[in-house]
Amino acid sequence: MMGGISGRDGLERRISVNWRLARRPPAIPRDAPAPPWCSTPRSEEGRLTLFIIAVAVVAVAIAGFAAAQKTLYDDFVISAARFKATAGVQDDAPVTEEDLRDLPEPMARHLRFSGVLGRKRISAVHVVHSGRFKPGADRAWMSIDGEYFLTTKKPSFFWYGKVNVVPGISFIALDSYAGGSGRMVVKLMSVFRIVDDGSRQVSASAFGRAVAELTMAPTFFLDRRSVRCARAGSDQVRCTVTDGDFSTHADLFINADGSLNRIELMRYFDRGNGKATLERFTGKGSRPKNFGGRMLASRMDGVWNLSEGDLHYVSFDIDRVDFE
């Protein structure tokens, strides 16, 4: 019995020792490499360096984009100011009922509503707007902020718009007509050129846009050198507007109270791949508001009346208007 007990105790002691050894973590040689998931001072330093480089690159890119945007905007302001300096000014004499006597009744009604009587004719306009832009029928609306400079003695417009695609990504659009020439420029992040077109078709379309935008300067339609108007309906006036080689027929529809309902004219619509078709364009005015004593639409919507259906692509909220 004693022999049996002693043998059993020895076996139990061996089992106990082996169990403790089995539970002890294996020894790691001092010169063994660290597992990849373990950080070392050197690896931490490398990651910190890469992070600092990445932050620096992003900061430089942001500063570069901001500088490019400022340059584009400054060029826009300078170009508009240069043309304005050569465009001349309208007669300072205040508008009277005599000036409206020979106009078609709907146009006279509109000018009275606009508050032109007793004020001098407008020579230049500066407009600031916000709103929405839709680049295609199947595309989502995007926010837009923009600015116009207009002249009336020599019809012109210069427009700068910033479209926010997603947070941090935008493109700048510059559109203009002045001195018989139009141009459209679009740049992603103010740097990467997407469009730069000053073709004859773009110039013709830009002239049509200039006429539509000049509804923000109602006394423009009193200028007999550039504009001839005839009644085309109880609330409709057809105005033929000419500037150099360009001429267009613009139909203005006037509400009963004299506010502008809409303006319609033909412009070239860009269908991509260098193709453009002549289509009807409608500029819809709404929400009349007093801007410096003149009643103008505070909401302007742009619609292409295409054969495949209307494309409502801009909706501008007029935030500020300054007259000269």
C-alpha positions as CSV (number, residue, x, y, z in Angstrom):
1,M,0.0,0.0,0.0
2,M,2.8,2.4,0.9
3,G,4.5,1.7,-2.3
4,G,1.3,2.3,-4.2
5,I,0.7,5.6,-2.4
6,S,4.2,6.8,-3.0
7,G,4.0,6.0,-6.7
8,R,0.7,7.9,-7.0
9,D,2.1,10.9,-5.1
10,G,5.0,11.0,-7.5
11,L,2.8,10.9,-10.5
12,E,0.6,13.6,-9.1
13,R,3.6,15.8,-8.5
14,R,4.8,15.3,-12.1
15,I,1.4,16.1,-13.5
16,S,1.2,19.3,-11.3
17,V,4.7,20.5,-12.5
18,N,3.9,19.7,-16.2
19,W,0.6,21.6,-15.9
20,R,2.3,24.7,-14.5
21,L,4.9,24.6,-17.2
22,A,2.2,24.3,-19.8
23,R,0.5,27.4,-18.5
24,R,3.7,29.5,-18.4
25,P,4.2,31.7,-21.6
26,P,7.0,30.7,-23.8
27,A,10.3,32.5,-23.4
28,I,11.1,35.0,-26.2
29,P,14.7,35.4,-27.2
30,R,16.1,38.9,-26.6
31,D,17.2,39.3,-30.3
32,A,13.8,38.1,-31.7
33,P,12.1,40.8,-33.9
34,A,9.0,42.5,-32.6
35,P,5.7,41.2,-34.0
36,P,4.2,43.6,-36.6
37,W,1.4,44.7,-34.4
38,C,3.7,45.9,-31.7
39,S,4.7,49.6,-31.8
40,T,8.3,50.6,-31.4
41,P,9.6,54.1,-31.0
42,R,11.0,54.0,-34.5
43,S,7.7,53.0,-36.1
44,E,5.7,55.6,-34.1
45,E,8.2,58.2,-35.4
46,G,7.7,57.1,-39.0
47,R,3.9,57.3,-38.7
48,L,4.1,60.8,-37.2
49,T,6.4,62.0,-40.0
50,L,4.0,60.7,-42.6
51,F,1.1,62.4,-40.9
52,I,2.9,65.7,-40.7
53,I,3.8,65.4,-44.4
54,A,0.2,64.6,-45.3
55,V,-1.1,67.6,-43.3
56,A,1.4,69.9,-45.0
57,V,0.4,68.7,-48.5
58,V,-3.3,69.3,-47.7
59,A,-2.5,72.7,-46.3
60,V,-0.5,73.7,-49.4
61,A,-3.3,72.4,-51.7
62,I,-6.0,74.3,-49.8
63,A,-3.9,77.5,-49.9
64,G,-3.2,77.0,-53.6
65,F,-6.9,76.5,-54.4
66,A,-7.8,79.6,-52.3
67,A,-5.2,81.7,-54.1
68,A,-6.4,80.5,-57.5
69,Q,-10.0,81.4,-56.6
70,K,-9.0,84.8,-55.5
71,T,-7.1,85.4,-58.8
72,L,-10.2,84.3,-60.8
73,Y,-12.5,86.6,-58.8
74,D,-10.1,89.6,-59.1
75,D,-9.8,89.1,-62.8
76,F,-13.6,89.0,-63.1
77,V,-13.9,92.3,-61.2
78,I,-11.1,94.0,-63.2
79,S,-12.6,92.8,-66.5
80,A,-16.0,94.2,-65.6
81,A,-14.6,97.5,-64.4
82,R,-12.5,98.0,-67.5
83,F,-15.5,97.5,-69.8
84,K,-17.7,99.7,-67.6
85,A,-15.1,102.5,-67.9
86,T,-15.5,102.4,-71.7
87,A,-19.3,101.7,-71.9
88,G,-20.3,105.3,-71.1
89,V,-23.3,106.5,-69.0
90,Q,-26.9,107.2,-69.7
91,D,-28.5,110.6,-69.7
92,D,-28.9,112.0,-66.1
93,A,-32.3,113.5,-66.8
94,P,-35.0,111.8,-64.8
95,V,-37.5,109.5,-66.5
96,T,-40.9,111.2,-67.1
97,E,-44.3,110.1,-68.4
98,E,-43.3,111.7,-71.7
99,D,-40.6,109.0,-72.0
100,L,-43.2,106.3,-71.7
101,R,-45.8,107.8,-74.0
102,D,-44.7,106.0,-77.2
103,L,-44.1,102.7,-75.5
104,P,-46.5,99.7,-75.8
105,E,-48.9,99.8,-72.9
106,P,-47.5,96.6,-71.2
107,M,-44.0,98.0,-71.2
108,A,-45.1,101.4,-69.9
109,R,-47.0,99.6,-67.2
110,H,-43.9,97.6,-66.3
111,L,-41.6,100.6,-66.1
112,R,-44.1,102.5,-63.9
113,F,-44.3,99.5,-61.5
114,S,-40.5,99.3,-61.5
115,G,-40.3,102.8,-60.0
116,V,-38.3,104.5,-62.9
117,L,-40.4,107.7,-62.9
118,G,-38.5,110.6,-61.4
119,R,-35.2,108.7,-61.4
120,K,-32.3,108.8,-63.8
121,R,-31.7,106.1,-66.3
122,I,-29.6,103.2,-65.0
123,S,-26.1,103.0,-66.5
124,A,-24.7,100.1,-64.5
125,V,-25.9,97.4,-62.1
126,H,-24.2,95.2,-59.5
127,V,-26.1,92.1,-58.4
128,V,-25.3,89.6,-55.7
129,H,-27.3,86.4,-55.6
130,S,-27.5,83.0,-54.0
131,G,-29.6,80.0,-55.1
132,R,-29.5,76.6,-56.8
133,F,-28.0,75.2,-60.0
134,K,-28.9,71.9,-61.8
135,P,-26.4,70.9,-64.5
136,G,-28.8,68.3,-66.1
137,A,-32.3,66.9,-66.1
138,D,-31.1,63.8,-64.2
139,R,-28.7,65.6,-61.9
140,A,-29.3,66.9,-58.3
141,W,-29.6,70.6,-57.4
142,M,-26.5,72.2,-56.0
143,S,-26.0,75.4,-54.1
144,I,-24.6,78.4,-56.0
145,D,-23.5,81.9,-55.1
146,G,-22.8,84.5,-57.7
147,E,-22.3,88.1,-58.8
148,Y,-23.2,90.2,-61.8
149,F,-21.9,93.4,-63.3
150,L,-24.2,94.9,-66.1
151,T,-23.9,98.0,-68.3
152,T,-26.7,99.4,-70.4
153,K,-25.4,102.1,-72.8
154,K,-23.3,99.3,-74.3
155,P,-25.1,96.1,-73.4
156,S,-22.9,93.8,-71.3
157,F,-22.9,91.4,-68.5
158,F,-20.1,89.8,-66.5
159,W,-21.1,86.9,-64.2
160,Y,-19.1,84.9,-61.6
161,G,-20.6,81.9,-60.0
162,K,-19.3,79.4,-57.4
163,V,-21.1,76.0,-57.4
164,N,-20.6,73.8,-54.4
165,V,-20.7,70.2,-55.6
166,V,-20.0,68.5,-52.2
167,P,-18.3,70.0,-49.1
168,G,-14.8,71.0,-50.0
169,I,-15.3,70.5,-53.8
170,S,-16.5,73.4,-56.0
171,F,-16.2,74.8,-59.5
172,I,-16.1,78.4,-60.7
173,A,-18.0,79.5,-63.8
174,L,-17.4,82.8,-65.5
175,D,-19.8,83.9,-68.2
176,S,-19.7,87.2,-70.1
177,Y,-20.8,89.3,-73.1
178,A,-19.2,92.6,-73.9
179,G,-18.2,94.5,-77.0
180,G,-19.8,91.9,-79.3
181,S,-17.9,88.9,-77.8
182,G,-19.0,86.3,-75.3
183,R,-17.0,83.7,-73.3
184,M,-17.7,80.9,-70.9
185,V,-15.0,79.5,-68.6
186,V,-15.5,76.7,-66.1
187,K,-12.7,75.6,-63.7
188,L,-12.8,72.8,-61.1
189,M,-11.4,74.1,-57.8
190,S,-10.5,77.3,-59.6
191,V,-7.6,75.5,-61.2
192,F,-8.5,72.6,-63.5
193,R,-10.0,74.0,-66.7
194,I,-13.2,72.2,-67.9
195,V,-14.5,74.7,-70.4
196,D,-13.1,77.8,-72.1
197,D,-15.2,78.7,-75.1
198,G,-15.5,82.1,-76.9
199,S,-16.9,80.8,-80.2
200,R,-19.5,82.6,-82.3
201,Q,-22.3,80.4,-80.9
202,V,-21.2,81.0,-77.3
203,S,-21.1,84.8,-78.1
204,A,-24.6,84.7,-79.6
205,S,-26.0,82.8,-76.6
206,A,-24.2,85.1,-74.2
207,F,-25.8,88.1,-76.0
208,G,-29.2,86.6,-75.4
209,R,-28.4,86.1,-71.7
210,A,-27.3,89.7,-71.5
211,V,-30.7,90.8,-72.8
212,A,-32.4,88.6,-70.2
213,E,-30.2,89.8,-67.4
214,L,-30.8,93.5,-68.3
215,T,-34.4,93.1,-67.0
216,M,-32.6,94.0,-63.8
217,A,-32.1,97.5,-65.3
218,P,-35.6,98.3,-66.6
219,T,-34.7,101.7,-68.1
220,F,-32.5,99.8,-70.6
221,F,-35.7,99.2,-72.6
222,L,-36.0,103.0,-73.1
223,D,-32.8,103.1,-75.1
224,R,-34.0,103.7,-78.7
225,R,-30.5,103.1,-80.1
226,S,-30.5,99.5,-79.0
227,V,-34.1,98.5,-78.4
228,R,-37.3,98.6,-80.4
229,C,-40.5,97.4,-78.8
230,A,-44.0,96.5,-80.2
231,R,-47.1,95.2,-78.5
232,A,-47.6,91.5,-79.2
233,G,-50.6,90.8,-76.9
234,S,-52.6,92.3,-74.0
235,D,-49.7,91.6,-71.6
236,Q,-46.9,90.9,-74.1
237,V,-44.2,93.1,-75.7
238,R,-41.8,92.0,-78.4
239,C,-38.5,93.9,-78.2
240,T,-35.8,93.7,-80.8
241,V,-32.4,94.3,-79.2
242,T,-29.3,94.9,-81.3
243,D,-25.7,95.3,-80.4
244,G,-23.2,95.4,-83.3
245,D,-23.6,92.2,-85.3
246,F,-25.9,90.6,-82.9
247,S,-29.7,91.0,-82.8
248,T,-32.4,89.0,-81.0
249,H,-36.2,89.2,-80.4
250,A,-37.2,89.1,-76.7
251,D,-40.8,88.6,-75.6
252,L,-41.6,90.2,-72.3
253,F,-44.8,89.1,-70.5
254,I,-46.0,91.6,-67.9
255,N,-48.4,90.9,-65.0
256,A,-51.5,93.0,-64.4
257,D,-49.8,94.9,-61.6
258,G,-46.8,95.7,-63.9
259,S,-44.3,93.2,-62.5
260,L,-42.3,91.1,-64.8
261,N,-43.7,87.6,-65.4
262,R,-41.1,86.3,-67.7
263,I,-38.8,87.0,-70.7
264,E,-38.5,84.5,-73.6
265,L,-35.9,84.5,-76.4
266,M,-33.8,82.1,-78.5
267,R,-30.3,81.0,-77.4
268,Y,-27.9,78.2,-78.2
269,F,-28.1,75.3,-75.8
270,D,-24.9,73.2,-75.4
271,R,-25.5,69.5,-76.0
272,G,-21.9,68.5,-75.5
273,N,-19.2,67.2,-77.8
274,G,-19.1,70.5,-79.6
275,K,-22.8,70.5,-80.6
276,A,-25.3,73.2,-79.8
277,T,-28.9,73.7,-80.9
278,L,-31.0,76.9,-81.0
279,E,-33.6,76.6,-78.3
280,R,-36.1,78.8,-76.5
281,F,-35.0,80.1,-73.1
282,T,-37.3,81.5,-70.4
283,G,-36.3,83.8,-67.6
284,K,-39.0,83.7,-65.0
285,G,-39.3,86.6,-62.5
286,S,-41.2,86.4,-59.2
287,R,-41.4,87.9,-55.7
288,P,-41.1,91.6,-56.5
289,K,-39.0,93.5,-54.0
290,N,-37.9,97.0,-53.5
291,F,-34.2,97.4,-54.3
292,G,-33.0,101.0,-53.7
293,G,-36.4,102.4,-54.7
294,R,-36.8,100.2,-57.7
295,M,-39.2,97.2,-57.8
296,L,-37.5,94.1,-59.3
297,A,-38.0,90.4,-59.2
298,S,-36.1,88.9,-56.2
299,R,-36.3,85.4,-57.6
300,M,-35.2,84.6,-61.2
301,D,-35.6,81.1,-62.6
302,G,-33.9,80.0,-65.8
303,V,-35.6,77.3,-68.0
304,W,-34.6,75.8,-71.3
305,N,-37.7,74.9,-73.3
306,L,-36.3,71.9,-75.1
307,S,-38.1,69.6,-77.5
308,E,-37.5,66.7,-75.1
309,G,-39.0,68.7,-72.2
310,D,-38.3,71.8,-70.0
311,L,-35.0,71.9,-68.2
312,H,-35.3,74.1,-65.1
313,Y,-31.6,74.6,-64.4
314,V,-31.1,77.7,-62.3
315,S,-33.0,79.4,-59.4
316,F,-31.4,82.6,-58.2
317,D,-32.4,84.6,-55.1
318,I,-31.4,88.2,-55.6
319,D,-29.7,89.3,-52.3
320,R,-28.5,92.8,-53.2
321,V,-28.7,95.2,-56.1
322,D,-26.7,98.4,-56.5
323,F,-27.4,100.9,-59.3
324,E,-25.4,103.7,-61.0
